[in-house]
Structures are given as structure tokens and as C-alpha cells.
Amino acid sequence: MSDGIKSGLPSRFESVIPMKPAVMVATFLILACLLFMLYETTNMMPPILPGYPGDAFFPRLVLIYALICAGFILVRGLLLPRGEPLIAGEAATFSINWLEFATVCVLVIAYGTLLKPVGFEITTFVLLMVLLTPRIRAGGYSVGRSLIYALGLALPTTLICYVSFGLILRIPLPLLFLPRYIQY
């Protein structure tokens, strides 16, 4: 969290937003995206064998389930009386630091841009270090200790992603120096 929240005073980059309208707008946007993705499944290849559900079956199943959940959240939010929190005991507002949000957005765009030329291993490791170090530092740790903790989290996370997606699932990652396949 930022210093503004710790002191109780919002910084100039923070906005205090009412919880119920924020949840309703976010749920409506998610609902619209889910409907668009459900529409896009109509462009998937039709079944090639009789009795086979086709390529769009599981995506549609997941999307319909997500649509039902989003619909429940939206209807529940619309039926609650004004001023009542969505969850009992929940705060009526939340604050968001727009500078931190914009920084993360820029980092994710840079990650996607640099992934192919720099390689999965380096790009993922650097992104995790850049994201984790300030978070750990905000916990009151020194710069050196926060770098060590971030290294201890970023390196295994990068390797777990590489093993999971690259080796086990055989997803073609833009690797720079790690092997694409391991014979086992």
C-alpha cells in the first residue's frame, strides 16, 4: 500500500471510490466481455464427427458458467438497497492508487513487447523482480532484504512457469537459453 493509505490521508494519486457502483460497473463490463467471447465461439470449427461436441463445447461451457455467476452478482447488486454493502461488514468505499495501476499496465505492455526479442526467462524474471521488490519493500524490509526475498520468489516462479507451460504442456515459449524439450 502507499504512504497515503498508511497515514489515513489519500495521496494525490489515490481516488476513493464507492464499492457498490465499482462492483456493478466491473461486473457489467465483465458480463459484456463474456457475451462477446461467447459470440466468438460461433466462429470455431464445427464438429467433424457425429456425436462429437466440437471445439467450442468446453469454452462455451466455461463461458456460460461465468455468465451465470456474473449475472447473479449483477442482479444481487441491483436488488440491494442503496447504501447497503455487497458483503456484510465490508467497507462502503475502497481506494485505488492510479500511479501504481498505470505503472503495472506499462510494465505488462513492456513485458508483452519484450517477450519475444529478450526471451521468456529474462523478461518474466525481470517483470517479477520489478513488481515484487517495491511490494516487499513496503512491508518495512530494507532494500537488500527485499531484493533477496523478491529473488527468492521470482526465480522459482519463472522456473515453475517454464516447466508447467514449456515442458509439461508443450506451449511454445520464446526461450532464450532454457531448453525447449527435455527427454524423459
Secondary structure by P-SEA (a helix, b strand, c coil): cccccccccccccbbbbccaaaaaaaaaaaaaaaaaaaaacccccccccccccccaaaaaaaaaaaaaaaaaaaaaaaaccccccccccccccccccaaaaaaaaaaaaaaaaacccccaaaaaaaaaaaacaaaaaaccccaaaaaaaaaacaaaaaaaaaaacccccccccccccccccccc
